[in-house]
Amino acid sequence: MIAHFSAISLLLLYVGFLSRRNRMRHVTFQMTSLACDIAIVIILESNRSVVQKAIGSTDRLLLTHIALAVTALLQHLLNLITGILIWRTGTGRKIHKLNGLILIVVRTLVTVTAYTVVMR
């Protein structure tokens, strides 16, 4: 179930990227994707205590998935900050674009590893 929610969040990220020429649509999809990712973390932690389980884990795939997921959340935050900078001052566009492209790759890997972890 959560892996499907993760795929929906990724789809929102893709649609937001593809609609980057329309600022309102772009921001709406990107913020919704970020909200979904935060909701996934809250649901997993409240229902499964995943942080405690992960701390003691030696499963490399699970640890890779967690590292990618944390990286994706930090990249979402960086894009939020640079997006606000672009809106207010017009600066930060290069960082925003580069980080956005990297975020798409990392977030795709998060979804792939989520399905892989769940399906084993």
C-alpha positions as CSV (number, residue, x, y, z in Angstrom):
1,M,0.0,0.0,0.0
2,I,2.7,2.5,1.0
3,A,4.8,1.5,-2.0
4,H,1.8,2.5,-4.2
5,F,1.4,5.8,-2.4
6,S,5.1,6.3,-3.1
7,A,4.5,5.7,-6.8
8,I,1.7,8.3,-6.8
9,S,4.0,10.8,-5.1
10,L,6.6,10.1,-7.8
11,L,4.0,10.5,-10.6
12,L,3.1,13.9,-9.0
13,L,6.8,14.8,-9.1
14,Y,7.0,13.9,-12.8
15,V,3.9,15.9,-13.7
16,G,5.2,18.9,-11.8
17,F,8.4,18.7,-13.6
18,L,6.7,18.4,-17.0
19,S,4.5,21.4,-16.1
20,R,7.4,23.7,-15.0
21,R,6.5,26.3,-17.5
22,N,3.2,26.9,-15.7
23,R,4.3,28.2,-12.3
24,M,1.0,27.5,-10.4
25,R,0.6,24.0,-11.8
26,H,4.3,23.2,-11.2
27,V,4.2,24.5,-7.6
28,T,0.9,22.6,-6.9
29,F,2.2,19.3,-8.1
30,Q,5.6,19.6,-6.4
31,M,4.2,20.7,-3.1
32,T,1.7,17.8,-3.2
33,S,4.5,15.4,-4.0
34,L,6.4,16.7,-1.0
35,A,3.3,16.4,1.3
36,C,2.9,12.8,0.1
37,D,6.5,12.0,0.9
38,I,6.2,13.5,4.4
39,A,2.9,11.7,5.0
40,I,4.6,8.4,4.0
41,V,7.3,8.9,6.6
42,I,4.7,9.8,9.3
43,I,2.6,6.8,8.4
44,L,5.5,4.4,8.4
45,E,6.9,5.7,11.7
46,S,3.6,5.7,13.5
47,N,2.4,2.3,12.2
48,R,5.6,0.3,11.9
49,S,8.3,2.1,13.9
50,V,10.6,1.9,10.9
51,V,13.3,4.1,12.3
52,Q,13.9,1.8,15.2
53,K,13.9,-1.3,13.0
54,A,16.2,0.4,10.5
55,I,18.8,1.4,13.1
56,G,19.6,-2.2,14.0
57,S,19.3,-3.5,10.4
58,T,22.2,-4.9,8.4
59,D,20.1,-5.3,5.2
60,R,22.0,-3.2,2.6
61,L,19.0,-2.8,0.4
62,L,16.8,-1.4,3.2
63,L,19.6,0.9,4.3
64,T,20.1,2.1,0.7
65,H,16.4,2.7,0.5
66,I,16.4,4.8,3.7
67,A,19.4,6.8,2.6
68,L,17.8,7.6,-0.7
69,A,14.5,8.5,1.0
70,V,16.2,10.9,3.4
71,T,18.2,12.4,0.5
72,A,15.0,12.9,-1.5
73,L,13.3,14.7,1.4
74,L,16.4,17.0,1.8
75,Q,16.3,17.7,-1.9
76,H,12.6,18.5,-1.7
77,L,13.5,21.0,1.0
78,L,16.3,22.5,-1.0
79,N,14.0,22.9,-4.0
80,L,11.3,24.5,-1.8
81,I,13.9,27.0,-0.5
82,T,15.3,27.8,-4.0
83,G,11.8,28.0,-5.4
84,I,10.9,30.6,-2.9
85,L,14.2,32.5,-3.8
86,I,13.3,32.4,-7.5
87,W,9.8,33.7,-6.8
88,R,11.0,36.5,-4.5
89,T,14.4,37.5,-5.9
90,G,14.8,35.7,-9.2
91,T,18.0,34.0,-8.0
92,G,18.8,30.3,-7.5
93,R,17.4,29.1,-10.8
94,K,20.4,27.0,-11.7
95,I,20.6,25.2,-8.3
96,H,16.8,24.7,-8.4
97,K,17.0,23.1,-11.9
98,L,20.0,20.9,-11.1
99,N,18.6,19.7,-7.8
100,G,15.2,19.1,-9.4
101,L,16.7,16.8,-12.0
102,I,18.8,14.9,-9.3
103,L,15.6,14.7,-7.2
104,I,13.7,13.0,-10.0
105,V,16.5,10.4,-10.3
106,V,16.8,9.9,-6.5
107,R,13.0,9.8,-6.0
108,T,12.7,7.2,-8.8
109,L,15.3,5.0,-7.0
110,V,13.3,5.4,-3.8
111,T,10.2,4.0,-5.4
112,V,12.1,1.2,-7.1
113,T,13.8,0.2,-3.8
114,A,10.5,0.5,-1.9
115,Y,8.9,-2.1,-4.2
116,T,12.0,-4.3,-4.0
117,V,12.1,-4.1,-0.2
118,V,8.4,-4.9,0.1
119,M,8.4,-7.7,-2.5
120,R,11.2,-9.8,-0.9
